[in-house]
């Protein structure tokens, strides 16, 4: 059993922002697998459950994501190696995704919250590139802004490819997913 956590912020004003790319991926995976989300107040999250996976969208807002993740791990007794956090990443260009078996937060406050709540960095992630903000735009403003119309085709390709990659993860494991998807540049497809 895997717990796949898509990071994002609740509410319609955040739905199509760069910071909600993790949410968009778990929503697309749920749709692909015929699963639907329901609110679970005890977990402060929206949850979709399948035979080999639980999908989680924390409702705590990004900077408190660790609260929801810790509650879910405790409730379902899922080991850290079967937790995958899916989040936007400024250090990867739009059109790239990368699995990482562990690591620091890289400035991402949602990931930092999870590290703080769990007391460890030893959990896998799927990083979804959004690139750096243009000159004159702050990081908070950039991540909370919607993708430009010209970026949507690439963002949609990232979501589609991330769903394929997660299906490989679920059927063949993290190492196989890493070997197949970490070097792909979606601009070339």
C-alpha positions, -999 to +999 in steps of 0.1 A: +000+000+000+013+034-010+003+068+003+006+094-024+003+130-011-003+158-036+007+191-021-015+222-027-038+247-011-076+243-008-100+266-024-109+277-060-086+307-059-056+283-058-069+255-080-049+263-111-018+278-095+018+264-099+018+256-062-011+232-067+005+210-093+008+182-068-030+183-062-036+183-099-015+152-104-033+132-076-067+144-090-057+131-125-045+098-110-077+094-091-097+100-123-076+076-142-081+049-116-118+056-112-114+068-076-131+098-060-121+120-031-141+125+000-133+147+030-120+129+061-120+156+089-100+134+113-071+135+087-076+172+077-076+160+041-095+148+011-088+111+006-093+087-024-087+050-017-079+022-042-067-014-038-030-005-036-030+032-030-044+060-009-043+095-023-042+124+000-049+161-006-042+180+027-067+207+036-043+223+060-028+248+035+006+242+021+027+254+051+010+230+075+009+199+052+030+179+077+000+178+101-022+159+076+006+136+064+015+126+100-021+119+108-025+097+077+007+078+083-003+071+119-038+060+110-029+036+083+006+025+096+022+031+063+060+029+063+079+060+052+093+042+022+057+039+009+049+076+013+054+096-018+050+134-016+042+151-050+051+188-052+060+217-074+098+224-077+114+258-086+147+241-094+134+221-122+122+237-154+086+234-165+084+201-184+106+181-161+097+157-133+120+139-110+116+112-084+139+115-054+142+087-027+148+113+001+163+148+006+158+182+020+130+207+015+148+228-011+130+258+003+095+243-003+075+251+028+051+222+024+079+197+022+096+215+052+064+211+072+063+173+064+100+169+074+093+188+106+062+167+115+078+134+107+112+143+121+130+129+090+138+136+054+138+099+046+107+097+024+104+097-014+091+126-035+080+133-070+092+168-079+073+186-107+092+214-124+077+249-125+110+268-131+121+300-115+101+333-115+110+359-141+130+389-129+109+412-107+084+386-095+088+372-060+088+335-053+055+336-033+038+356-060+051+333-087+041+300-070+007+313-062+000+325-097-017+305-124+002+290-153+003+313-183-019+302-212+012+294-232+024+271-203-008+251-200+000+226-227+033+217-210+017+217-175-009+193-188+018+171-203+036+171-170+004+160-152-003+132-178+033+120-176+033+121-138+002+099-138+020+074-160+050+075-138+029+069-106+013+039-122+048+025-129+057+033-093+026+014-080+032-016-103+070-018-105+085+003-076+104+035-071+137+024-088+119+015-120+099+048-120+131+067-114+150+050-142+122+056-167+111+092-159+139+112-142+157+122-174+127+128-196+123+163-209+087+168-219+096+197-242+111+172-266+079+150-269 
